[in-house]
Amino acid sequence: MRAYQIQDEFGLDHLRCNEVAERRPGPREAAIRVRAVSLNFRDLLVAGGLYSKKVPRPLTICSDASGEVMETGGEVKRVKVGDRVSAAFMPDWISGEVDEAKSRTALGAFSQGVLAERVVFHEEALVRVPDHLSHEEAATLPCAAVTAWNALFVKGRCQPGHSVLVLGSGGVSLFALQLAKAAGARLIATTSSASKLFRQRPAAMPAH
């Protein structure tokens, strides 16, 4: 199968489409045919060598994808062949507080990423994609959207009427605007230039 990888040198100019061996799923794993991959700023940092010089190479880049289950191990119960799924940003962080061991499983850095034709994950790391979302839409959610949700509702305990301040117009901020709006919060957004307001206004404006 094909995968886009950083090999000996960092930099997007050195990104290569390589043929790599397919891995069959273990008893509680599922093989996913990748249909869409999104690009986060973190992915650019990793590829450019600005995230860490210690990432393993060759490294398949990118952390967020959506696809279809094409094969499962004999003990898998959470998903079945044909299901549309995405994988958790940190596949080993299933519950409890995050620690160094869990954080080092974050995809596309110290763990192999998803910019490939086929990936394999433990069933516990997979979530089903709702029918109303396309693969392209679902592929944007695991890193930026879950980060925004965690900040608002786990750490921030956001409630209707609370004020929510977001900084800038990046992916996490735009998801935070949309989630806070849905929760009935008062929205405050900052941006470095008036030209970037076009990203924030659709997320913050009331629906008509």
Secondary structure as the mmCIF struct_conf table of DSSP 4:
data_model
#
loop_
_struct_conf.conf_type_id
_struct_conf.id
_struct_conf.beg_label_comp_id
_struct_conf.beg_label_asym_id
_struct_conf.beg_label_seq_id
_struct_conf.end_label_comp_id
_struct_conf.end_label_asym_id
_struct_conf.end_label_seq_id
STRN STRN1 ARG A 2 ILE A 6
BEND BEND1 ASP A 8 GLU A 9
BEND BEND2 GLY A 11 GLY A 11
HELX_RH_3T_P HELX_RH_3T_P1 LEU A 12 HIS A 14
STRN STRN2 LEU A 15 GLU A 19
TURN_TY1_P TURN_TY1_P1 PRO A 27 ARG A 28
STRN STRN3 GLU A 29 SER A 38
HELX_RH_AL_P HELX_RH_AL_P1 PHE A 41 ALA A 47
TURN_TY1_P TURN_TY1_P2 GLY A 48 GLY A 49
BEND BEND3 TYR A 51 TYR A 51
TURN_TY1_P TURN_TY1_P3 LYS A 53 LYS A 54
BEND BEND4 VAL A 55 VAL A 55
BEND BEND5 ARG A 57 PRO A 58
STRN STRN4 LEU A 59 THR A 60
BEND BEND6 SER A 63 SER A 63
STRN STRN5 ASP A 64 THR A 72
TURN_TY1_P TURN_TY1_P4 GLY A 74 GLU A 75
BEND BEND7 ARG A 78 ARG A 78
TURN_TY1_P TURN_TY1_P5 VAL A 81 GLY A 82
STRN STRN6 ARG A 84 ALA A 87
BEND BEND8 PHE A 89 MET A 90
TURN_TY1_P TURN_TY1_P6 PRO A 91 ASP A 92
BEND BEND9 SER A 95 GLY A 96
HELX_RH_AL_P HELX_RH_AL_P2 GLU A 100 SER A 103
TURN_TY1_P TURN_TY1_P7 ARG A 104 THR A 105
STRN STRN7 LEU A 107 LEU A 107
TURN_TY1_P TURN_TY1_P8 GLY A 108 PHE A 110
STRN STRN8 SER A 111 SER A 111
BEND BEND10 VAL A 114 VAL A 114
STRN STRN9 ALA A 116 ALA A 116
BEND BEND11 GLU A 117 GLU A 117
STRN STRN10 ARG A 118 HIS A 122
HELX_RH_3T_P HELX_RH_3T_P2 GLU A 123 ALA A 125
STRN STRN11 LEU A 126 ARG A 128
HELX_LH_PP_P HELX_LH_PP_P1 VAL A 129 PRO A 130
TURN_TY1_P TURN_TY1_P9 ASP A 131 HIS A 132
BEND BEND12 LEU A 133 LEU A 133
HELX_RH_AL_P HELX_RH_AL_P3 HIS A 135 ALA A 138
TURN_TY1_P TURN_TY1_P10 ALA A 139 THR A 140
HELX_RH_PI_P HELX_RH_PI_P1 LEU A 141 ALA A 145
HELX_RH_AL_P HELX_RH_AL_P4 VAL A 146 TRP A 149
HELX_RH_PI_P HELX_RH_PI_P2 ASN A 150 LYS A 155
BEND BEND13 GLY A 156 GLY A 156
TURN_TY1_P TURN_TY1_P11 PRO A 160 GLY A 161
STRN STRN12 SER A 163 LEU A 167
BEND BEND14 GLY A 168 GLY A 170
HELX_RH_AL_P HELX_RH_AL_P5 GLY A 171 ALA A 182
TURN_TY1_P TURN_TY1_P12 ALA A 183 GLY A 184
HELX_LH_PP_P HELX_LH_PP_P2 ALA A 185 ALA A 185
STRN STRN13 ARG A 186 THR A 190
BEND BEND15 SER A 192 SER A 192
HELX_RH_3T_P HELX_RH_3T_P3 ALA A 194 LYS A 196
HELX_RH_AL_P HELX_RH_AL_P6 LEU A 197 ALA A 204
BEND BEND16 MET A 205 MET A 205
HELX_LH_PP_P HELX_LH_PP_P3 PRO A 206 ALA A 207
#
